Amino acid sequence: MSVDSQTAAAALAVTELVKVYHPRGRPAVRALDGMSFSVARGQIFGLLGPNGAGKTTLLKILTTLTRPTSGQARVLGFDVTAQPLEVRRRLSVVLQESATEMFLTVRDNLLTFARFHGLRGAEARRRLEDVLARFQLGEEADRKVMDLSGGFRRRVQVAKMFMVDTPVLFLDEFTTGMDPLLKRDLMGYLRQEAARGRTIVLTTQVLGEAEELCDDILIMNKGRQVARGDLHSLKLLSRGIYDVALTFESLPPGLEAELARLHPLRLNVAQNTVEMTLKAEESEVLALVTGLAGRGRLLKMEVSGPTLEDVFIELMEEKPAPAE
């Protein structure tokens, strides 16, 4: 397949994308610095990075809300700068900013969004009832959005995405303000949508969500790509990192101070449980755990490889400059 054919076949294709802001009276800010990647159709794609990494700028370019300074971005083969209307027809978007009509009711917000995408009549009403039930919005259906709490407003924003069948869905911090049960249900809905062929691009500060949901993850910082791959590939970047959890019948005296001297990446001691993350050889970790097990009656012990959060933290750490 040629490069042009691959670009057309991808859900997203980004090439050397640059965005520079020129705030009045301050130095220029290079929010994106040559980003290049592609996303296959039907994937759940996670875009991760610390605050200020450029994630929201990238989403705004891909959804035609902001023009790039240079480079190219295509959605389903359509150029976001040259063909913005074609791109918008194929998107549903939830950004961090409010995307609901505050003076309309929940019901009218959902139906209006459906009409914008050409869905009317009995099918729109059928989907409305389904979405109201899914997102537990039935009792709020006739209330104006302006009268809802922040968490319920977020529900309405996300619920709109399920009123239509646009092939690409962008979700920026999509679970903000949601209770754990609804969040769990929503993650299941997203998997179903991806199985149906929708491409879902999401950002989240809750790395456990990305770890559970995403087929492919890109980690960025300061406008550049830091790492890219599926969860297994990313975890290989942090070989030698282990999470250890030990629960004692009674915490041995002086243990916390002793463990702190090992300089773990993370250490938490609560009541009779020790949780820590270590960067060490496997044999060293096993020897340490064996030694700790001899310090008192052990009720529970777990040793596991790195989580996505471990990988993320290690990648974001500032590495010291080499000595000259």
N, C-alpha and C positions, 0 to 999 in steps of 0.2 A: 504494500500500500504506500502511495506517495505521501510526502509530508502534507501537501494540501488536502489529500483525502483523509489523512489522520486528523487534521484540524477540523474538517467538516464533520467527522464522525464523533468527535469529542463533545461532551456537554459544555465544557469550558476549555478555552485555549488562550493562555496568557503568554505574551512574548515581550521580554525586555521592558516591562511596564515601569514607568517613572512618574511620580507625582511630586511636584515641588510647590509648597505654599510660600507666599510672600507676605507675612503679617506686617502691618504698618508699624514702622519704627523698630522692627526687630529683624534679626538675621533670618534668611530663608530657611525653611524646614523641608528636608527631603523625606517625605512620609513614605514613599516607595522608591526603591533604589535598584531597579533592574530585575523585577520579579518575573520569572518564567515558570510555567507549569501547565499541565492539562489534567482534566478530570473526565473519567469515562462516564458514559450515561448509566443511570441506574445505581450509582454509588451514593453512600453517605460519606461526605467529605468534610473532615474537620479542619478548621483553620484556627490554629492556636498561637498564642503569644501574650506577653505581658501588656499592660496598659501602655499605649503609645507605640506599639509595634507596627501599626499601619493596617490592622485588620479591617477596621471600619472604613478607612479610605479605600481599601481594595474592594470591599463590598459595594461602596457607593459608585465606584467606577463600573463594576460588573453589572450593576442595576441601573446604569445610565444617569445617576443623580449627580455625578461629578465627571468632568472630562480629564483624561490623563494629560500630563505634560508631554510625554512621548511614549512610544511603544504601542502595542496593539492588544486588544482583548476581544474575544469572540464568544458568544453564547449560542450554542447549537448552530455554529457556522456564521452567525450574523455579527457584524462589527458593531461594538457598542457605541462608537462615535459616529460612524457613517450610516448605521441602520437602527437608531434607537427605538423607533416604534415597533419594528419587527422583534427586537429583543424584549421589550416590555410586554408584548402580547404573550410571551412564553414564560413569564415570571410571576411568582407570588413572593412577597417580601415582607419580613418582619424585622425592622431595625430597632435599635435601642430607643430611638425617639418614638413618641406616640404615633400610631398610624390608625387611629380610629376617629370617627366623626363624633365629637364630644356632645353635640346637641341632638343627635339621633339616638333612638333606643337601640338596645342590643340587637333586636330582631331586624330593625331597619339597616343597621350597619352590615349585618350579614347578607341580607337580601340585596342591598345596593352594591356590595362588592361582587356578588354573583352576577348581577345585571351588567356591570362593567365588563365582565368576561363573557357576555352573551348567553348566560343561563337564566331562563325565565320559567314562568308557569308552574306546572305540577312538579317538574323535576327540581326546580329551585326550592319549592316548599318542602319536598321530601328530604332534600339535603339539609335544609334548615332544621327540621325536627331531629334529624340524626346528629347534627353538630351540637345543637342545644343539649341533647342528652349526653353526648360524649364528654363535653366540657362542663357539665353540671351548671348550665346557664339557664335552665328552664324557668326558675323562679325569678331570674333577673331579666327575662326577655323583653319586658315592656318598660324597663327602667332606662333612663338616659345614661349614656356612658359617663357623663360628667359626674353623676351621682354615685358611681361605683368606687370601690377601693382600688388601689394600684394593682393588687393581685388580680382582681376581676377584670380590670382593663386589659391586662396582659393576656388573660384568657381569651378575651374577645379578639385581640390582635391575632393570636395564633389560630383561633377557631376559624377565622376568615379563610385561612389557607386551605381548609378542608371543604370549603364550599365549591371549589373549582378544581380542574384537572390540569393546571399548567404543568408542563414537563419539568421545570426547574423551580426549586423552592429554596429561598435564602432565609436563614433564621439566625439573628444576631442576639446572643444571650437570651435564648428563647424560653428558658424556664424561670427567669427572674420573677420572684413573687409567687410562684406556684407552690402549693402544698405537696408533700412527698408522694401521696397517693396519686394525685392527678399527674404529677411529673412522671411517675412510673407508667401510667396509662399512655401518656403522650409519647413516650419513647417507644412503646409498642406500636402505636399508630404510625410513627415515622418508619419503623421497620417494614410495616405492611405497605406503605406508600413506595418505598424503595423497591420492594419485591414486585410491585406493579410497574416499575420502570421509571418512576420519578427520580430525578437527581436532586439530592438534598445537600446543601452547603450550610454548615453551621459553625458558629463561634460559641465558645463557652469558657467561663473561668472555672467551671466545675469539671476537673479533668477526668473524674470518674465517669461522667456522662459520655465524654468523648471516647474513653477506653471501652465502654460498653457498646456504644452505637456505631462508631466510625469504621468503614472499610479501609479508608485511606486518610492519612493525617499529614498536614504540612505545619511545621512549627516555624514561626518567623519572629524576627526581632530587628528593630531599627530599620524596617523597610526591606529587609533581605530574608531569604530563606536560610534557616539554620539546619533543618533536618526534614526529611520527607520519607514516608513509607507506611506500610501497614503496622499494626501494633507490634507484631513479632519482630519486624525489622528494626523498629525504633528501640525496642527493649535490648536488642543486641548492642546498641550504642553504649549501654550502661552495664556491660559485663563487669562483674566484681562488686555489684551493689546488691545488698541483701536486706530484707526487712525481717526483723526478729521480734517476736512477741512472746513473753513469758509471764505466766500467772502463778504466783506462789501462794501457799497457804498463809504465810506471813512473810512480809517483805524483809529480807536480811538487812540488818543495820549497816549503814554506810554504803549500801550498794549504789545509790544514785551518784554519789561523788566519785566512786570508783569507776563507774561507767562513763561519766563525763570526761575523765582523764583519757579515754580512748578516742576522744574527738569524733563522736558519731555525727553523721550528717543530720540526724534527727534523734531526739531523745525525749520521751514522755513517760513520766512515772505517775500513776494514779492509783492510790490505795495500794493494792497488792499486785498490780500489773505493770510490767515494763514493756514499752514499745520503742524500738530504735531502728534506725537505718544506718548500715555500716558499709563502707567501701573497703573491701579486704579480699584476700584470697579465700576460696571456699574452705580450705583446710583450717585457716585461722578462725573463721566464723564457727565452724563445727567444734573446734577446740574451746572457744570461748563459751559456747552454749553448754558444752559438757561440763566445763568448770562451774558455770552458774548453777547448773542443775544440782551440783553437789553442795551448794550453799544453803539449801533449804528444801522443804517438801514442795515439789513442783506439781501444780494441778493441770497446767496446759502449756504446750510449747508449739510454736509455729515458726518456720523459717521459709521464706519465699523469695523469689527473684524480684527485680525492680518493677514498680508500677509505672504507669505513664507519668504520674506526678514526680516520681524519682528522676525519670529521664528528663522531664521538663526543667526541673530545678537545676540539675547538673548542667544542662545546655545553657541555661540563662546565667549561670555564675560567671562573673568576670574572671577570666584567666589572667594570672600575673604576666606581665611582659617579660620576654626572655632577657637574661642578663647579657650586656654587651661586652 
